[in-house]
């Protein structure tokens, strides 16, 4: 039986503004419960919401980055339902006039996943369940600005869904719009999936899977659903339209409730917020400030700087790393060597100290000096790696350290020639071994020369001299 998988995603993303959507309370993760609250975000009668302009700017940035049309005339609506985490009894959102429509995200295969709409709204509070089976409410999150990104059902596999989410998240992080940390709830994904039997056009009922807390779990949940719904089709069934959840321990989706009828949210216009007019000038100003996006940057790194796709992808999808790479390469003028040092030795130090490139003490100038010392064979790679470990914490000048500690390699040809001549005189049997095809003897001679220079001889120059003289 041939089947087609149909997947659409709804992704809620918290915006990284300093304050909430409609009040001046701090937008902060991990604060003591119910400390970042005020009468506005707690829904007290008589309070009036005031729109956060920075949240609107962030939302428009995201819409433009995802190739959307931005609506000039907008309004906010009330989505009415009762739940303990919704203190007002309604959520301020956008219903029939989302601010962004008709966008798309391109996958590595060049397939475009269409974005139906992106709308702005406020987040709800958070329910915390304790060991006594009591539910405690934390309203610090209530009123935090959100955008909800709704895709068309264009994804045809769990792998495409994973790449879509990864691309979306890396783009938003790159813009500085959101940190997209799923473990902290700043990005939350609901997936919708069903299968079609291509032989008779029968489709299973759509299953919505909620509360997925990692990208890997999204892929696993979809893979499980593909198999579950395929079995339904094989048995001549289509199942029921339902909401399910993913269980990370059982590695399966579990039925929560049927969705026989649609929710009646009784939408109405939010009367406390005037109609929103975004001028073309406002939108174009944001468009002009957009940075080069990860996909464009990756392509430029490969085309113009001749980086591998792997290195280009790692650098392009991290704004801080890419900024560091470009500043370093401007001084070193060797893209591949810079990429190698940043993605290997420097990243190892950053991970060890749990720091970002912006937080580290080491300056771009001293990091670049170290790379140049190694690149020009003034110090060997092992010495350079040891110096990096030191200057990462101290930000000392690596060139001065190398000079003070007598670590600079000897590249003086006449001096090294004397050393090589001495080694050859002392080891005539090694010369015969080399001429007999025993390659290990050559390494022995290099080692002897390095030993006589106390490890400071330029190995490339020693190799060159040995080859010339043995060849004679």
C-alpha positions in Angstrom: 0.0 0.0 0.0 1.4 3.4 -1.0 0.7 6.2 1.4 1.3 9.9 1.7 2.1 11.6 5.0 0.6 15.0 5.6 2.1 17.2 8.4 1.3 20.7 9.5 2.8 22.5 12.5 1.6 25.2 14.9 4.5 26.8 16.7 4.2 29.2 19.6 7.3 31.3 20.2 7.9 33.7 23.1 9.5 37.0 22.1 12.6 38.1 24.0 11.4 41.5 24.9 12.4 43.0 28.3 8.8 43.5 29.3 5.4 41.8 28.7 3.1 42.4 25.8 0.6 44.8 27.5 2.3 45.9 30.7 5.7 46.9 32.1 6.3 43.7 34.1 9.6 41.9 33.4 9.7 39.2 30.8 12.0 36.8 32.7 12.3 33.1 32.9 13.0 31.4 36.2 11.9 34.2 38.5 10.3 33.4 41.9 6.6 32.5 41.1 4.2 35.4 40.9 6.7 38.1 41.3 6.6 39.5 37.8 2.9 40.4 37.9 0.8 43.5 38.1 -3.0 44.4 37.9 -2.9 44.4 34.1 -1.4 41.0 33.5 -3.5 39.6 36.4 -6.6 40.9 34.7 -7.9 43.1 37.4 -11.1 45.0 36.5 -10.6 48.6 35.3 -7.0 48.0 33.9 -6.1 48.9 30.4 -3.5 47.1 28.3 -0.8 49.1 26.4 0.8 47.5 23.3 4.6 46.8 23.5 6.1 48.4 20.4 9.3 46.3 20.7 7.1 43.1 20.6 5.5 44.4 17.4 8.9 45.1 15.9 10.2 41.6 16.8 7.0 40.0 15.3 7.4 41.9 12.1 11.1 40.9 11.9 10.1 37.3 12.1 7.4 37.7 9.5 9.8 39.4 7.0 12.5 36.7 7.7 9.9 34.1 6.7 9.0 35.9 3.5 5.5 36.9 4.7 3.2 39.7 3.6 2.9 42.1 6.5 -0.6 43.6 7.0 -0.8 47.3 7.5 -4.2 47.3 9.2 -4.5 45.1 12.2 -6.5 44.5 15.3 -6.4 42.5 18.5 -9.2 40.1 19.5 -10.4 38.4 22.6 -10.4 34.6 22.5 -12.7 33.6 25.3 -12.4 30.4 27.3 -12.0 29.4 30.9 -8.9 27.8 32.3 -7.0 28.4 35.6 -3.9 29.8 33.7 -6.0 32.4 31.9 -6.7 35.0 34.6 -8.9 37.3 32.5 -11.1 34.6 31.2 -10.0 35.5 27.7 -6.7 35.7 25.8 -5.7 38.7 23.7 -4.8 37.4 20.3 -5.4 38.0 16.6 -8.2 36.2 14.9 -9.3 37.2 11.4 -6.5 39.8 10.7 -3.1 38.1 11.5 -0.3 40.5 11.0 1.7 38.2 8.6 0.5 35.8 5.9 1.6 33.9 2.8 5.2 33.1 3.8 7.5 30.2 3.5 10.6 28.4 4.8 12.9 26.7 2.4 14.4 23.3 3.3 17.8 22.0 2.2 16.1 20.2 -0.6 14.8 23.6 -1.9 11.3 22.5 -1.0 9.2 25.4 0.3 7.0 24.9 3.3 4.3 27.5 3.2 3.4 29.5 6.2 -0.3 30.3 6.3 -0.2 33.0 8.9 1.7 34.4 11.9 -0.3 36.2 14.6 0.6 38.0 17.8 -0.9 37.2 21.2 -0.1 37.0 24.9 1.0 33.9 26.7 -0.9 32.3 29.6 0.2 31.4 33.1 1.8 28.1 34.0 0.4 25.2 36.0 2.8 23.5 38.4 1.9 20.2 39.9 3.5 19.2 43.2 4.2 15.9 44.9 0.9 16.1 46.8 -1.1 16.2 43.5 -1.9 19.9 44.1 -1.8 22.3 41.2 -0.1 25.7 41.9 -0.4 28.6 39.5 2.5 30.8 38.5 1.4 33.9 36.5 4.8 35.3 35.7 4.4 34.0 32.2 0.9 35.5 31.8 1.1 38.4 29.3 4.5 37.4 27.8 4.4 38.3 24.1 4.0 35.4 21.7 3.8 34.8 18.0 2.1 31.7 16.7 3.4 30.4 13.3 1.0 28.2 11.5 2.2 26.2 8.5 0.3 24.7 5.7 0.2 20.9 5.7 3.2 20.7 3.3 5.6 18.5 5.2 5.7 14.9 4.0 7.9 13.2 6.5 9.1 13.5 10.1 12.5 14.5 8.7 11.1 17.4 6.9 9.2 18.5 10.0 12.4 18.3 12.0 14.3 20.4 9.5 11.5 23.0 9.3 11.5 23.5 13.1 15.3 23.6 13.3 15.4 26.2 10.5 12.7 28.3 12.0 14.3 28.2 15.5 17.8 29.0 14.2 16.5 31.9 12.2 14.6 33.4 15.2 17.7 33.0 17.4 19.8 34.6 14.8 17.5 37.6 14.6 17.5 37.9 18.4 13.7 37.6 18.4 13.6 34.6 20.7 16.0 32.1 22.3 13.6 29.2 21.2 14.6 27.1 24.2 12.0 24.3 24.2 13.0 23.0 27.6 12.0 26.4 29.1 8.8 26.7 27.1 9.9 29.7 25.0 9.1 27.5 21.9 6.2 25.1 22.0 5.2 22.9 19.0 1.8 21.3 18.2 1.9 18.9 15.3 -1.0 17.8 13.1 -0.6 14.6 11.1 -2.7 12.2 8.9 -2.0 9.7 6.2 -3.6 9.2 2.7 -3.9 5.9 1.0 -2.9 6.8 -2.5 -4.6 3.7 -4.0 -8.1 4.8 -2.9 -7.6 8.4 -1.6 -8.8 7.4 1.9 -7.4 9.6 4.6 -7.0 8.9 8.3 -8.5 11.5 10.7 -6.1 14.2 11.8 -4.3 13.7 15.1 -3.0 16.7 16.9 -0.1 16.0 19.2 0.5 18.6 21.9 3.1 19.3 24.6 6.1 18.2 22.6 9.2 19.4 24.5 12.1 18.8 22.1 12.9 18.6 18.4 13.9 15.0 18.8 10.6 14.3 20.4 8.8 15.9 17.5 10.5 13.6 15.0 9.9 10.5 17.2 6.3 11.3 17.8 5.7 11.8 14.1 7.5 8.5 13.2 5.3 6.7 15.7 2.1 8.3 14.3 3.1 7.4 10.7 3.2 3.7 11.8 0.1 3.9 13.9 -2.0 5.5 11.2 -0.6 3.3 8.5 -1.9 0.3 10.5 -5.3 1.9 10.6 -5.4 2.2 6.8 -4.2 -1.4 6.4 -7.2 -2.4 8.6 -9.6 -0.4 6.6 -10.0 2.2 9.4 -9.5 6.0 9.5 -9.6 6.5 13.3 -11.1 9.6 15.0 -10.1 13.2 15.0 -8.3 13.5 18.3 -5.7 15.2 20.5 -2.9 13.0 21.7 0.3 13.6 23.7 3.8 12.3 23.4 5.2 10.1 26.2 9.0 10.3 26.3 9.3 7.2 28.5 6.9 4.9 26.6 8.0 6.4 23.3 4.4 6.5 22.0 1.6 8.9 21.5 -1.3 8.6 24.0 -5.0 9.5 23.4 -6.1 12.6 25.4 -9.5 13.5 24.0 -11.7 13.4 20.8 -12.2 16.5 18.8 -15.7 15.9 17.5 -16.7 19.5 17.3 -14.7 22.7 17.0 -14.1 24.9 20.0 -16.4 28.0 20.3 -14.1 30.7 21.5 -16.7 33.4 20.8 -14.0 35.7 19.3 -14.7 39.5 19.5 -12.6 42.6 18.9 -10.4 43.7 21.8 -12.1 47.0 22.7 -9.4 48.2 25.0 -6.7 48.3 22.2 -7.2 50.7 19.3 -6.8 49.5 15.7 -3.2 49.1 14.8 -1.8 50.8 11.7 1.7 49.8 10.5 3.0 52.2 7.9 5.0 51.1 4.9 7.8 53.2 6.3 7.7 51.4 9.6 7.8 48.0 7.9 10.5 49.0 5.4 12.7 50.4 8.2 12.5 47.0 9.9 13.2 45.2 6.6 16.4 47.3 6.1 17.7 46.4 9.6 17.3 42.7 9.0 20.7 40.9 9.2 21.9 38.5 6.6 19.9 35.4 7.4 21.6 32.0 8.1 20.8 30.3 4.8 22.1 33.2 2.8 25.2 33.4 5.0 25.8 29.7 4.6 25.7 29.9 0.8 28.0 32.9 0.8 30.5 31.1 3.1 30.6 28.1 0.7 30.7 30.1 -2.5 32.9 33.1 -1.6 35.1 31.6 1.2 35.2 28.0 0.0 34.2 26.6 3.4 32.7 23.1 3.5 29.0 22.8 3.9 29.4 21.4 7.4 31.6 24.3 8.6 29.5 26.9 6.8 26.3 25.5 8.4 27.7 25.5 11.9 29.0 29.1 11.6 26.0 30.6 9.7 23.4 29.3 12.2 25.0 30.9 15.2 25.1 34.7 15.1 27.8 35.1 17.7 30.0 32.5 16.1 29.5 33.9 12.6 30.3 37.4 13.9 33.5 36.1 15.6 34.5 34.2 12.4 34.1 37.2 10.2 36.0 39.5 12.5 38.8 36.9 12.9 39.1 36.2 9.2 39.3 39.9 8.5 42.6 39.9 10.4 43.9 36.4 9.5 42.7 36.2 5.9 42.4 32.5 5.8 38.7 31.3 6.1 39.3 27.6 6.5 42.0 28.0 9.2 39.8 30.4 11.1 36.8 28.1 10.9 38.8 25.2 12.1 40.2 27.0 15.1 36.8 28.4 16.0 34.8 25.2 15.6 37.4 23.0 17.3 39.8 24.5 19.9 37.9 27.7 20.7 34.5 25.9 20.9 36.0 23.4 23.3 37.1 26.2 25.6 33.7 27.9 25.3 31.9 24.7 26.2 34.2 24.0 29.1 33.6 27.4 30.7 29.9 27.5 29.6 30.4 30.8 27.8 29.3 32.4 24.5 31.7 34.3 22.2 30.3 37.6 23.5 31.0 36.6 27.1 34.6 35.4 26.7 37.5 37.5 27.9 39.7 36.6 24.9 39.8 39.4 22.3 39.5 38.9 18.6 42.9 40.6 18.2 44.7 38.2 20.5 42.9 35.2 19.1 43.8 36.2 15.6 47.5 36.7 16.6 47.6 33.2 17.9 46.1 31.7 14.7 48.7 33.7 12.6 51.6 32.5 14.8 50.5 28.9 14.0 49.7 29.6 10.4 53.1 31.1 9.8 54.8 28.2 11.5 56.3 30.5 14.2 54.9 28.1 16.8 53.7 24.5 16.3 50.1 23.5 16.7 50.6 21.8 20.1 52.2 25.0 21.5 49.4 27.1 20.0 46.7 24.9 21.6 48.4 25.2 25.0 48.7 29.0 24.6 45.0 29.2 23.7 44.0 27.5 27.0 46.0 30.1 28.8 45.0 33.3 27.0 41.4 32.3 26.9 41.3 33.1 30.6 43.9 35.9 30.7 43.6 37.6 27.3 47.4 38.0 27.2 49.2 38.8 24.0 50.2 35.3 22.6 53.1 36.7 20.6 54.7 38.2 23.7 54.1 35.0 25.7 55.7 32.9 23.0 58.8 35.3 22.9 59.1 35.5 26.7 59.0 31.7 27.0 61.3 31.0 24.1 58.5 29.1 22.3 59.0 30.5 18.8 60.0 27.9 16.2 63.4 28.1 14.6 63.0 28.6 10.8 66.5 29.8 10.1 67.5 27.7 7.1 71.3 27.9 7.7 71.0 26.9 11.4 68.6 24.1 10.6 70.9 22.9 7.8 73.7 22.4 10.3 71.4 20.4 12.5 70.3 18.2 9.6 73.9 17.6 8.5 74.8 16.6 12.0 71.9 14.2 12.3 72.8 12.6 8.9 76.4 12.2 9.9 75.4 10.4 13.2 72.9 8.1 11.5 74.2 6.7 8.2 72.3 3.5 8.7 69.0 5.4 8.6 69.9 6.9 5.2 70.5 3.4 3.9 67.1 2.2 5.4 65.3 5.1 3.6 66.9 4.2 0.3 65.8 0.7 0.9 62.2 1.8 1.2 61.9 1.9 5.0 59.8 5.1 5.5 59.9 4.9 9.3 63.6 5.7 9.2 62.8 9.2 7.8 60.5 9.9 10.8 63.3 8.9 13.1 65.7 11.4 11.5 63.0 14.2 11.8 62.7 13.3 15.5 66.4 13.5 16.0 66.6 16.9 14.4 63.6 18.1 16.5 65.3 16.8 19.6 68.5 18.7 18.9 66.5 21.9 18.5 64.6 21.1 21.8 61.4 20.9 19.8 61.6 24.4 18.4 62.8 23.6 14.9 60.3 24.2 12.1 59.3 20.6 11.1 58.3 21.6 7.6 61.8 23.1 7.0 63.5 20.1 8.6 61.5 17.8 6.3 62.4 19.8 3.3 66.2 19.8 4.1 66.3 16.1 4.9 64.6 15.2 1.6 67.0 17.4 -0.4 70.1 16.0 1.3 69.1 12.4 1.2 68.0 12.8 -2.4 71.6 14.0 -3.1 
